[in-house]
Amino acid sequence: MAELAKLHEETPAVTKIRATMVRHRLDNAAMAAYLGVPTTTLINWLGLQRRPPAVVDRLMDVLGYIEAVGGGLHDSLLPKGR
């Protein structure tokens, strides 16, 4: 039962994903493209049905750093037509 409760807790990676989506006005499809994952995977993470792997948390940190120090570079990583 404790494992089920943990599954429904928001992870730091999901918190960072949500913040990025708001900050850049990305919908689910655009955010999934940004991360390079299927849209259904992102939806499962956001719906707390599945936990993203630890590498996603690290990826969000790296993307946040690129955003902070290299705005133009980061903009090139965002999906077109978002």
Buried (B, 14 or more C-beta within 10 A) or exposed (E): EEEEEEEEEEBEBBEBBBEBBEEBEBEEEBBBBBBEBEBEBBBBBBEEEBBBEEEBBEBBEEBBEBBEEEEEEBEEEBBEEB
